[in-house]
Amino acid sequence: MSSTKPSGLIELHLAVLLFGGTALFSKLIPLSALDITFLRCIVAATVLGLLVKLRHKRLTLASKQDYLVAIGLGVIVSLHWVTYFAAMQLSSVAIGMIAFFTYPVMTVIAEPLLTGHKIKLLDIASGVLVLIGVILLIPEANLGNDTTLGIAIGILSAMLFTARNLLQKRYFTQYSGPHAMFYQTLVAVIFLSPWHEADLNSIPLNVWGLIILLGVAFTAAPHALFTSALRHLSAKTVGLVSCLQPFYGAMLALVILGEELSLTTLVGGTIIVATAIFETHQSHQSQRQKKKV
């Protein structure tokens, strides 16, 4: 185990770095959020399908019910990615990612509602802290302001991502990450196809290069790396390292796009990410105690 853990950590950090870098394409690709998502999913579904076949796994699902679940998850994922890119196009990469990263706290509040357990007072306090962090991000309480609208859409994206994760955990965990994401990206392509507006013939070659890079290196690859890392590392380690995603995204945006963080954004973002780290840690501590009992 000791020999595999360092490689697992490298895979995990690389996956989280690539997930963070995904946000840059909202600014680099001169298309709408819906078109970026549609084209990204075409590339990702192709690569993920090939990846599953190269591993000599069957692409088919075990039951008709699983296909219905895959359709539902795919629709949610497509809406999540459209709102994810739209949030960053309206505001900035850093603000959009921080708003999206309210999802870990949403998860610990929403999960007890599905399982019938009581919500802990500590989780409510975390929710209040995240709310304070979001308020610090908002420049003015007016959805006519692009940054404020971007934050609102980023939070909607976080809600969709939370719903996808909880549903996948409950109904779709029997499939590997690449296998599950193949179906979700494939469904997203079908679901979004009636609304995409980009003329594929008029897209320049350099933009196609960015789309392929997004679909292969920043979608299919990190999902494969993430799945591989899960085999060697504890769920707690994976959860805590994943909380670095907004940091990686903000740093990449600073270096590549020249986006700078204001003091209030830095403070609000720190509160949100620190709360996400705390809740992730608490969640895994609670799971460990249950296993001991």
Helices and strands as residue ranges (DSSP letters): H 5-21, G 22-24, H 25-28, H 33-54, H 64-90, H 93-100, H 103-115, H 121-137, H 146-171, H 177-192, G 200-202, H 205-215, I 216-220, H 221-232, H 235-242, H 245-252, I 253-257, H 263-292
